[in-house]
Amino acid sequence: MNPPFVIEALIVARRARRDGAFERVRQCRAEVQAAEATRDAIDQRLQRTLALRAHCMARLGGMAEEGVASAVDYGRAEDHVAMLGARADDIRTELARADHTVAMARARLDDAIALFLRAQKRFDAALEQKARWEKEVEKAELRAEENIAEDILVNTHGRRR
């Protein structure tokens, strides 16, 4: 005996919901990876800028010790150090935004995983319900066969007497 249409439709719907939730998890994982890659690139840019600023500061210190021939060269070096400091501050702000984007992407991923797990549990419950129904149908068919066999046996013995 086939399971009722309602159970099959329920299983199809819950499978579709589970598959959709799984696809959303994959999308969120990709978003997290992209956000982390962007954040890492910004962090590397910040490290390079800070290293360049430190190098310029050392060079500026060397200029002060050696006695620069021109105050213009020393002024340009100071301006360059200041510009690198301002650029580092801008990159830090950008890095903070990227960290926030990563945190939001991870939160969306956590929500998507929770949704997937709920969908998976509901799908498993529908499959269990179908299995219980099939088992009950099988028991009912066996009882019906036993009743038929008993009726035949009773009718056969009743005729012999």
MDAnalysis code that builds the backbone (N, CA, C; Angstrom):
import MDAnalysis as mda
import numpy as np

u = mda.Universe.empty(483, n_residues=161, atom_resindex=np.repeat(np.arange(161), 3), trajectory=True)
u.add_TopologyAttr("name", ["N", "CA", "C"] * 161)
u.add_TopologyAttr("resid", np.arange(1, 162))
u.add_TopologyAttr("resname", ["MET", "ASN", "PRO", "PRO", "PHE", "VAL", "ILE", "GLU", "ALA", "LEU", "ILE", "VAL", "ALA", "ARG", "ARG", "ALA", "ARG", "ARG", "ASP", "GLY", "ALA", "PHE", "GLU", "ARG", "VAL", "ARG", "GLN", "CYS", "ARG", "ALA", "GLU", "VAL", "GLN", "ALA", "ALA", "GLU", "ALA", "THR", "ARG", "ASP", "ALA", "ILE", "ASP", "GLN", "ARG", "LEU", "GLN", "ARG", "THR", "LEU", "ALA", "LEU", "ARG", "ALA", "HIS", "CYS", "MET", "ALA", "ARG", "LEU", "GLY", "GLY", "MET", "ALA", "GLU", "GLU", "GLY", "VAL", "ALA", "SER", "ALA", "VAL", "ASP", "TYR", "GLY", "ARG", "ALA", "GLU", "ASP", "HIS", "VAL", "ALA", "MET", "LEU", "GLY", "ALA", "ARG", "ALA", "ASP", "ASP", "ILE", "ARG", "THR", "GLU", "LEU", "ALA", "ARG", "ALA", "ASP", "HIS", "THR", "VAL", "ALA", "MET", "ALA", "ARG", "ALA", "ARG", "LEU", "ASP", "ASP", "ALA", "ILE", "ALA", "LEU", "PHE", "LEU", "ARG", "ALA", "GLN", "LYS", "ARG", "PHE", "ASP", "ALA", "ALA", "LEU", "GLU", "GLN", "LYS", "ALA", "ARG", "TRP", "GLU", "LYS", "GLU", "VAL", "GLU", "LYS", "ALA", "GLU", "LEU", "ARG", "ALA", "GLU", "GLU", "ASN", "ILE", "ALA", "GLU", "ASP", "ILE", "LEU", "VAL", "ASN", "THR", "HIS", "GLY", "ARG", "ARG", "ARG"])
u.atoms.positions = np.array([
    [0.843, -1.174, 0.000],
    [0.000, 0.000, 0.000],
    [0.892, 1.243, 0.000],
    [0.564, 2.191, -0.793],
    [1.353, 3.419, -0.893],
    [1.030, 4.354, 0.262],
    [2.046, 5.116, 0.683],
    [1.765, 6.092, 1.746],
    [0.820, 7.164, 1.217],
    [0.067, 7.773, 2.102],
    [-0.877, 8.796, 1.642],
    [-0.139, 9.977, 1.012],
    [-0.837, 10.622, 0.115],
    [-0.270, 11.747, -0.621],
    [0.235, 12.844, 0.312],
    [-0.443, 13.039, 1.430],
    [-0.087, 14.113, 2.356],
    [1.324, 13.916, 2.898],
    [1.654, 12.680, 3.242],
    [2.996, 12.417, 3.781],
    [4.049, 12.646, 2.701],
    [3.789, 12.170, 1.503],
    [4.747, 12.374, 0.405],
    [4.917, 13.862, 0.108],
    [3.822, 14.603, 0.089],
    [3.910, 16.036, -0.162],
    [4.676, 16.732, 0.952],
    [4.454, 16.294, 2.183],
    [5.165, 16.859, 3.324],
    [6.662, 16.588, 3.217],
    [7.007, 15.382, 2.830],
    [8.428, 15.031, 2.680],
    [9.068, 15.861, 1.568],
    [8.363, 16.013, 0.455],
    [8.898, 16.820, -0.650],
    [9.095, 18.261, -0.198],
    [8.133, 18.814, 0.499],
    [8.233, 20.206, 0.956],
    [9.364, 20.383, 1.959],
    [9.485, 19.439, 2.875],
    [10.538, 19.561, 3.892],
    [11.916, 19.317, 3.295],
    [12.009, 18.447, 2.304],
    [13.288, 18.248, 1.614],
    [13.690, 19.528, 0.876],
    [12.716, 20.162, 0.232],
    [12.999, 21.411, -0.484],
    [13.438, 22.501, 0.495],
    [12.771, 22.569, 1.636],
    [13.149, 23.572, 2.643],
    [14.550, 23.293, 3.174],
    [14.847, 22.028, 3.439],
    [16.185, 21.672, 3.930],
    [17.251, 21.998, 2.890],
    [16.990, 21.652, 1.634],
    [17.958, 21.933, 0.571],
    [18.160, 23.435, 0.392],
    [17.088, 24.194, 0.487],
    [17.202, 25.650, 0.402],
    [18.011, 26.217, 1.558],
    [17.791, 25.682, 2.744],
    [18.540, 26.143, 3.920],
    [20.011, 25.780, 3.784],
    [20.290, 24.609, 3.220],
    [21.682, 24.204, 3.012],
    [22.367, 25.127, 2.012],
    [21.658, 25.485, 0.960],
    [22.222, 26.404, -0.036],
    [22.492, 27.768, 0.599],
    [21.600, 28.210, 1.477],
    [21.810, 29.486, 2.171],
    [23.055, 29.413, 3.054],
    [23.283, 28.267, 3.699],
    [24.494, 28.095, 4.509],
    [25.729, 28.219, 3.623],
    [25.685, 27.592, 2.460],
    [26.833, 27.689, 1.538],
    [27.072, 29.131, 1.117],
    [26.006, 29.861, 0.818],
    [26.147, 31.268, 0.428],
    [26.742, 32.093, 1.573],
    [26.260, 31.857, 2.782],
    [26.764, 32.608, 3.933],
    [28.229, 32.286, 4.204],
    [28.603, 31.024, 4.025],
    [30.021, 30.670, 4.195],
    [30.881, 31.398, 3.176],
    [30.398, 31.482, 1.956],
    [31.142, 32.215, 0.921],
    [31.245, 33.691, 1.282],
    [30.161, 34.263, 1.809],
    [30.190, 35.672, 2.231],
    [31.197, 35.892, 3.354],
    [31.240, 34.965, 4.312],
    [32.197, 35.078, 5.418],
    [33.617, 35.010, 4.882],
    [33.865, 34.063, 3.983],
    [35.210, 33.940, 3.415],
    [35.609, 35.194, 2.651],
    [34.684, 35.744, 1.888],
    [34.986, 36.966, 1.129],
    [35.247, 38.137, 2.077],
    [34.438, 38.261, 3.122],
    [34.622, 39.350, 4.082],
    [35.948, 39.203, 4.821],
    [36.303, 37.971, 5.180],
    [37.585, 37.745, 5.855],
    [38.756, 38.042, 4.924],
    [38.624, 37.668, 3.659],
    [39.691, 37.958, 2.700],
    [39.867, 39.465, 2.523],
    [38.770, 40.190, 2.461],
    [38.835, 41.648, 2.348],
    [39.482, 42.251, 3.585],
    [39.063, 41.767, 4.764],
    [39.642, 42.271, 6.010],
    [41.137, 41.981, 6.073],
    [41.548, 40.778, 5.656],
    [42.969, 40.426, 5.676],
    [43.772, 41.299, 4.724],
    [43.198, 41.608, 3.562],
    [43.891, 42.478, 2.605],
    [44.060, 43.879, 3.191],
    [43.026, 44.377, 3.868],
    [43.114, 45.702, 4.499],
    [44.159, 45.681, 5.611],
    [44.182, 44.601, 6.386],
    [45.156, 44.478, 7.465],
    [46.583, 44.462, 6.907],
    [46.783, 43.761, 5.814],
    [48.114, 43.745, 5.189],
    [48.501, 45.139, 4.700],
    [47.537, 45.851, 4.120],
    [47.805, 47.216, 3.674],
    [48.203, 48.098, 4.851],
    [47.520, 47.925, 5.985],
    [47.845, 48.694, 7.181],
    [49.258, 48.363, 7.658],
    [49.593, 47.078, 7.677],
    [50.931, 46.682, 8.128],
    [52.019, 47.262, 7.220],
    [51.772, 47.236, 5.901],
    [52.752, 47.815, 4.972],
    [52.894, 49.318, 5.196],
    [51.765, 50.003, 5.391],
    [51.802, 51.451, 5.621],
    [52.541, 51.774, 6.910],
    [52.270, 51.005, 7.970],
    [52.959, 51.249, 9.242],
    [54.454, 50.954, 9.125],
    [54.813, 49.923, 8.379],
    [56.228, 49.613, 8.178],
    [56.918, 50.728, 7.390],
    [56.245, 51.235, 6.365],
    [56.801, 52.331, 5.577],
    [56.942, 53.588, 6.438],
    [55.959, 53.856, 7.280],
    [56.027, 55.018, 8.176],
    [57.186, 54.863, 9.155],
    [57.362, 53.647, 9.700],
    [58.476, 53.413, 10.625],
    [59.814, 53.614, 9.913],
    [59.896, 53.159, 8.684],
    [61.127, 53.354, 7.905],
    [61.380, 54.845, 7.676],
    [60.344, 55.585, 7.331],
    [60.480, 57.028, 7.106],
    [60.859, 57.751, 8.403],
    [60.309, 57.308, 9.525],
    [60.660, 57.903, 10.818],
    [62.138, 57.674, 11.117],
    [62.605, 56.452, 10.821],
    [64.023, 56.158, 11.033],
    [64.884, 57.030, 10.125],
    [64.472, 57.176, 8.897],
    [65.207, 58.021, 7.955],
    [65.186, 59.476, 8.421],
    [64.042, 59.918, 8.939],
    [63.927, 61.277, 9.460],
    [64.868, 61.471, 10.648],
    [64.917, 60.450, 11.503],
    [65.851, 60.512, 12.647],
    [67.290, 60.567, 12.170],
    [67.589, 59.809, 11.118],
    [68.945, 59.843, 10.557],
    [69.269, 61.196, 9.961],
    [68.286, 61.828, 9.347],
    [68.495, 63.160, 8.771],
    [68.812, 64.171, 9.875],
    [68.142, 64.038, 10.999],
    [68.351, 64.973, 12.103],
    [69.750, 64.790, 12.677],
    [70.213, 63.543, 12.777],
    [71.544, 63.286, 13.331],
    [72.646, 63.751, 12.386],
    [72.467, 63.538, 11.080],
    [73.487, 63.884, 10.111],
    [73.522, 65.381, 9.837],
    [72.454, 66.031, 10.082],
    [72.360, 67.445, 9.758],
    [72.046, 67.594, 8.292],
    [70.810, 67.805, 7.976],
    [70.352, 67.871, 6.598],
    [70.832, 69.173, 5.980],
    [71.225, 69.071, 4.729],
    [71.728, 70.255, 4.031],
    [70.619, 71.273, 3.818],
    [69.404, 70.791, 3.716],
    [68.319, 71.703, 3.386],
    [67.140, 71.467, 4.327],
    [66.575, 72.531, 4.790],
    [65.383, 72.425, 5.629],
    [64.188, 71.962, 4.807],
    [64.235, 72.182, 3.501],
    [63.150, 71.750, 2.621],
    [63.081, 70.219, 2.587],
    [64.250, 69.548, 2.486],
    [64.263, 68.079, 2.485],
    [63.718, 67.523, 3.799],
    [64.102, 68.142, 4.904],
    [63.615, 67.702, 6.206],
    [62.102, 67.929, 6.314],
    [61.615, 69.046, 5.806],
    [60.181, 69.355, 5.821],
    [59.394, 68.378, 4.971],
    [59.958, 68.008, 3.818],
    [59.276, 67.009, 2.959],
    [59.190, 65.661, 3.664],
    [60.260, 65.282, 4.327],
    [60.266, 64.001, 5.051],
    [59.239, 64.028, 6.180],
    [59.154, 65.150, 6.898],
    [58.143, 65.250, 7.964],
    [56.728, 65.176, 7.392],
    [56.525, 65.853, 6.271],
    [55.205, 65.810, 5.626],
    [54.855, 64.397, 5.176],
    [55.853, 63.678, 4.671],
    [55.628, 62.300, 4.216],
    [55.244, 61.403, 5.396],
    [55.932, 61.566, 6.523],
    [55.611, 60.794, 7.732],
    [54.195, 61.121, 8.200],
    [53.845, 62.407, 8.186],
    [52.498, 62.810, 8.601],
    [51.440, 62.231, 7.660],
    [51.732, 62.258, 6.347],
    [50.791, 61.697, 5.369],
    [50.611, 60.194, 5.588],
    [51.714, 59.490, 5.874],
    [51.605, 58.047, 6.130],
    [50.823, 57.777, 7.417],
    [50.968, 58.638, 8.409],
    [50.198, 58.490, 9.648],
    [48.709, 58.675, 9.397],
    [48.372, 59.690, 8.576],
    [46.956, 59.930, 8.250],
    [46.399, 58.771, 7.431],
    [47.201, 58.257, 6.514],
    [46.766, 57.114, 5.714],
    [46.545, 55.885, 6.612],
    [47.430, 55.680, 7.577],
    [47.275, 54.550, 8.513],
    [45.981, 54.699, 9.318],
    [45.669, 55.934, 9.726],
    [44.411, 56.155, 10.461],
    [43.199, 55.832, 9.591],
    [43.250, 56.239, 8.327],
    [42.156, 55.928, 7.398],
    [42.014, 54.423, 7.211],
    [43.140, 53.740, 7.104],
    [43.108, 52.283, 6.916],
    [42.580, 51.606, 8.176],
    [42.919, 52.139, 9.355],
    [42.382, 51.570, 10.604],
    [40.856, 51.686, 10.636],
    [40.349, 52.811, 10.172],
    [38.894, 52.994, 10.112],
    [38.277, 51.983, 9.148],
    [38.923, 51.825, 8.014],
    [38.449, 50.853, 7.023],
    [38.512, 49.436, 7.587],
    [39.558, 49.146, 8.361],
    [39.700, 47.824, 8.986],
    [38.594, 47.592, 10.017],
    [38.237, 48.617, 10.759],
    [37.150, 48.487, 11.741],
    [35.830, 48.169, 11.028],
    [35.590, 48.846, 9.894],
    [34.378, 48.547, 9.117],
    [34.415, 47.113, 8.601],
    [35.572, 46.678, 8.149],
    [35.703, 45.308, 7.634],
    [35.484, 44.287, 8.752],
    [35.985, 44.576, 9.952],
    [35.744, 43.685, 11.097],
    [34.253, 43.593, 11.399],
    [33.567, 44.722, 11.316],
    [32.115, 44.731, 11.547],
    [31.401, 43.912, 10.464],
    [31.839, 44.047, 9.226],
    [31.241, 43.276, 8.131],
    [31.447, 41.783, 8.350],
    [32.639, 41.395, 8.801],
    [32.914, 39.976, 9.088],
    [32.008, 39.483, 10.218],
    [31.863, 40.284, 11.258],
    [31.006, 39.883, 12.386],
    [29.561, 39.703, 11.934],
    [29.074, 40.611, 11.096],
    [27.695, 40.485, 10.603],
    [27.551, 39.247, 9.712],
    [28.545, 38.977, 8.880],
    [28.488, 37.801, 8.010],
    [28.492, 36.525, 8.845],
    [29.287, 36.500, 9.898],
    [29.310, 35.321, 10.779],
    [27.968, 35.147, 11.492],
    [27.348, 36.245, 11.894],
    [26.034, 36.163, 12.545],
    [24.998, 35.605, 11.566],
    [25.048, 36.066, 10.304],
    [24.121, 35.527, 9.297],
    [24.387, 34.040, 9.064],
    [25.665, 33.649, 9.092],
    [26.007, 32.234, 8.924],
    [25.458, 31.417, 10.088],
    [25.602, 31.915, 11.304],
    [25.060, 31.203, 12.475],
    [23.542, 31.038, 12.361],
    [22.862, 32.091, 11.923],
    [21.406, 32.003, 11.735],
    [21.050, 30.986, 10.650],
    [21.817, 30.994, 9.571],
    [21.548, 30.055, 8.471],
    [21.784, 28.617, 8.915],
    [22.817, 28.389, 9.711],
    [23.085, 27.037, 10.215],
    [21.958, 26.587, 11.133],
    [21.492, 27.478, 12.005],
    [20.383, 27.127, 12.901],
    [19.130, 26.798, 12.097],
    [18.858, 27.581, 11.061],
    [17.704, 27.319, 10.202],
    [17.851, 25.967, 9.498],
    [19.050, 25.679, 9.018],
    [19.289, 24.398, 8.356],
    [19.063, 23.237, 9.326],
    [19.581, 23.359, 10.541],
    [19.417, 22.273, 11.516],
    [17.946, 22.044, 11.853],
    [17.177, 23.129, 11.982],
    [15.729, 22.968, 12.225],
    [15.060, 22.285, 11.036],
    [15.429, 22.697, 9.826],
    [14.836, 22.092, 8.628],
    [15.208, 20.622, 8.533],
    [16.444, 20.289, 8.892],
    [16.883, 18.896, 8.855],
    [16.099, 18.062, 9.867],
    [15.885, 18.601, 11.060],
    [15.110, 17.879, 12.081],
    [13.674, 17.644, 11.611],
    [13.077, 18.650, 10.999],
    [11.705, 18.495, 10.506],
    [11.640, 17.475, 9.375],
    [12.634, 17.491, 8.510],
    [12.681, 16.506, 7.423],
    [12.820, 15.095, 7.996],
    [13.723, 14.935, 8.974],
    [13.898, 13.624, 9.611],
    [12.612, 13.165, 10.295],
    [11.901, 14.095, 10.920],
    [10.639, 13.751, 11.582],
    [9.605, 13.282, 10.557],
    [9.568, 13.919, 9.397],
    [8.628, 13.500, 8.349],
    [8.980, 12.101, 7.852],
    [10.265, 11.826, 7.706],
    [10.674, 10.476, 7.273],
    [10.314, 9.434, 8.330],
    [10.500, 9.788, 9.595],
    [10.123, 8.871, 10.675],
    [8.616, 8.637, 10.678],
    [7.849, 9.702, 10.455],
    [6.389, 9.576, 10.404],
    [5.988, 8.638, 9.262],
    [6.629, 8.768, 8.124],
    [6.337, 7.903, 6.982],
    [6.681, 6.457, 7.328],
    [7.836, 6.245, 7.978],
    [8.245, 4.889, 8.355],
    [7.252, 4.277, 9.339],
    [6.784, 5.090, 10.317],
    [5.781, 4.582, 11.274],
    [4.486, 4.214, 10.547],
    [4.068, 5.066, 9.626],
    [2.842, 4.801, 8.887],
    [2.983, 3.508, 8.085],
    [4.125, 3.343, 7.408],
    [4.341, 2.128, 6.609],
    [4.351, 0.891, 7.504],
    [4.937, 1.019, 8.700],
    [4.966, -0.107, 9.629],
    [3.551, -0.456, 10.095],
    [2.741, 0.567, 10.394],
    [1.359, 0.324, 10.809],
    [0.558, -0.317, 9.678],
    [0.776, 0.142, 8.458],
    [0.074, -0.436, 7.311],
    [0.476, -1.904, 7.149],
    [1.755, -2.175, 7.299],
    [2.233, -3.556, 7.177],
    [1.604, -4.448, 8.249],
    [1.531, -3.929, 9.486],
    [0.897, -4.698, 10.564],
    [-0.578, -4.934, 10.250],
    [-1.255, -3.916, 9.749],
    [-2.674, -4.063, 9.417],
    [-2.860, -5.090, 8.308],
    [-1.989, -5.081, 7.311],
    [-2.093, -6.069, 6.232],
    [-1.846, -7.477, 6.755],
    [-0.874, -7.637, 7.662],
    [-0.629, -8.954, 8.256],
    [-1.826, -9.422, 9.070],
    [-2.424, -8.502, 9.844],
    [-3.619, -8.873, 10.614],
    [-4.750, -9.274, 9.682],
    [-4.901, -8.550, 8.593],
    [-5.962, -8.876, 7.636],
    [-5.710, -10.246, 7.030],
    [-4.474, -10.550, 6.681],
    [-4.159, -11.875, 6.125],
    [-4.409, -12.967, 7.152],
    [-4.040, -12.698, 8.422],
    [-4.278, -13.670, 9.481],
    [-5.779, -13.893, 9.673],
    [-6.557, -12.824, 9.620],
    [-8.009, -12.949, 9.764],
    [-8.600, -13.751, 8.614],
    [-8.106, -13.518, 7.408],
    [-8.589, -14.279, 6.252],
    [-8.252, -15.749, 6.429],
    [-7.011, -16.025, 6.865],
    [-6.604, -17.413, 7.080],
    [-7.442, -18.060, 8.180],
    [-7.722, -17.318, 9.230],
    [-8.544, -17.844, 10.312],
    [-9.963, -18.114, 9.829],
    [-10.532, -17.196, 9.029],
    [-11.874, -17.396, 8.490],
    [-11.920, -18.642, 7.612],
    [-10.906, -18.812, 6.798],
    [-10.853, -19.992, 5.931],
    [-10.791, -21.250, 6.779],
    [-9.952, -21.202, 7.824],
    [-9.791, -22.354, 8.697],
    [-11.101, -22.669, 9.422],
    [-11.779, -21.658, 9.920],
    [-13.042, -21.851, 10.629],
    [-14.093, -22.402, 9.668],
    [-14.157, -21.849, 8.459],
    [-15.128, -22.317, 7.481],
    [-14.833, -23.745, 7.042],
    [-13.570, -24.081, 6.944],
    [-13.204, -25.448, 6.552],
    [-13.579, -26.425, 7.650],
    [-13.296, -26.112, 8.899],
    [-13.629, -26.996, 10.012],
    [-15.150, -27.053, 10.235],
    [-15.815, -25.980, 9.976],
    [-17.273, -25.940, 10.159],
    [-17.966, -26.853, 9.166],
    [-17.484, -27.030, 7.985],
    [-18.103, -27.865, 6.975],
    [-17.877, -29.335, 7.269],
    [-16.777, -29.685, 7.895],
    [-16.439, -31.086, 8.179],
    [-17.339, -31.668, 9.257],
    [-17.854, -30.904, 10.116],
    [-18.664, -31.425, 11.218],
    [-19.997, -31.742, 10.786],
])
